[in-house]
């Protein structure tokens, strides 16, 4: 057992200074961690946007030449961008698809089909048909960002299953 003579002389003031330096270092590390979390969220959002943009479709193609998967992906992309540019949520209805995505090309029946299919099997996207409101696709951007990818390329297997 060490004797009292073997212990270093530490005053209360020394102990307070050591504790203050440790607290300052902990606060610095906490700020760095918070910045990393923020950077990670920004990166996830950007990756999701890039996945949507580079999903294998030619941006300049005419509406009739687009596949069903490409149209679904374009609806999801539009809805996701709308959600991320607002409060994290958005809803897209028939008019949003007809004019916001395809410049007036699809029929109403086809727009509703695209809205419904855009919600199938993808977290963060929900097709709704509420009483007193129009049918729409509701998007929760935060939930959508958790998906590995939700662009139209992931729907090929589902379409082969009989859409």
KOLKOLMI-934936 format. One record per residue (C-alpha): residue in one letter; x, y, z. Coordinates in steps of 0.001 Angstrom, whole numbers, plus 524288, in hexadecimal, padded with zeros to 5 digits. Layout:
KOLKOLMI-934936
AXYZ...
***
This chain:
KOLKOLMI-934936
X800008000080000X805AF80D3B7FC52X808B28166C8070AX803B58246280724X811738290C8040CX8112D821907F710X804F5828577F1C9X8069B8345E7E92EX802A0841417EF14X7F6388452F7E7DDX7EEE0850F27EC6FX7E06E852FB7EAB5X7E3B485D907E0C6X7EBE8853CD7D8D8X7E0D4849EA7D902X7D71A8543A7D464X7E012858337C93CX7E1AB84A107C50BX7D2FC848007C57DX7D094854817BDBEX7DA348504A7B32EX7D3B9842EE7B272X7C6498493A7B174X7CAED852737A6B7X7D07A846D079F31X7C3AC83F487A0E9X7BBFC84B0979BF3X7C51A84C2979045X7C33683DCE78D1EX7B46B83F2778E74X7B44F84AA2784D5X7BC9C842CF77B46X7B34B8373F77C82X7A77483FF377A13X7AE158457A76DEFX7B0D9837C176916X7A2968340176B1BX79E3E840007637AX7A7E983D3775894X7A35082F1675826X7950683332756B9X798A683CB174BDFX7A05B832057451AX795248283F74627X78BDA832127401DX7955E8352473526X797E0826AC73254X7893D8244773194X787C382F8E7280BX7930782A7471FC7X78D5381CC571F9CX780C48228E71AA8X7876082AE571067X78FEE8200770B2DX78660814F970ACFX78934811296FCD2X77F5E819A76F5D9X7820F823C36EB80X77CDB830CF6F052X7797F8357C6E29EX770DE82A286DE65X762C982C436DA67X757EF8278C6E35BX7535C81C7A6DA51X760F7816766DA44X761E08157C6E928X75FE1808466EFA3X756838068C6FB00X762108055570452X767DE8120A6FF43X75AF2819147012EX759A8813D470F06X7678781834711F1X764BC825BB70CA2X758AE826CD71559X760A78229D7213AX76B9382BFD71DC6X7621F8375471C67X75B448341F72935X76810832337309CX76D9683F1A72BD5X760FF845E372F8BX761C98400F73D49X770168438273F5AX76DF48517573ADDX7631785381744C6X7615484E7B7529BX7651D8407474F5DX7578383C8074B14X7502683E3F73E7BX74477839337374FX743548380E728BEX7363D8366972226X731788349D71437X734D4842A771064X7426C8416471629X745178358470DC6X73E9083A7A7016EX74492848067017CX74FDA8475970B2FX755FA83B2770591X750F1838886F7D7X74C47845986F25CX73E4D841126F009X740B7834166E957X73A9B829206F180X72C25826BC6F325X725DA8280F7008AX7247B81956701BCX732EB817656FEA7X736F58221F70844X72FA581B657134BX735F980E8670F91X7436C814F171026X7405881AE171D6CX73C0680DA27229BX747B58065A71D0AX751548109B721E6X74D4080D4872FCFX74E427FE8772EA1X759057F8327368EX76075804AB7398EX761CB80A8574716X75E39818BE747D0X754748184A73C97X74609815ED73F3FX73A798160D735FAX72E8981C3173C31X7205281D2A73853X71A588250D7437CX70C16828E574441X70A09836C673FB7X717A083814739C0X71DB48340172CFBX7259F8279772BD0X733EF82AA472DCBX741888259773095X7466F829D373DF5X7551E82A6674001X75CEB82A9274C94X76A8D82E6874800X7714E829997544FX76B6A81C0175301X76E3981BE174463X77C8D81EF6746D0X77DC28126274EB7X77B9280A5A74275X787988056273B7EX7818B80B1A72F44X773A680D0A72B12X7750B810BA71CE8X76E8F8095A711E2X779AF7FFBC70FC4X775717F86771BF5X767E67F60E71665X76BBE7ED5E70B01X769D67E0F0712CFX75CC37E59B7180EX758227E91270A68X75BE77DB9E7057EX7531A7D6777103CX747247DC0A70962X7448E7EA6A70AC3
***
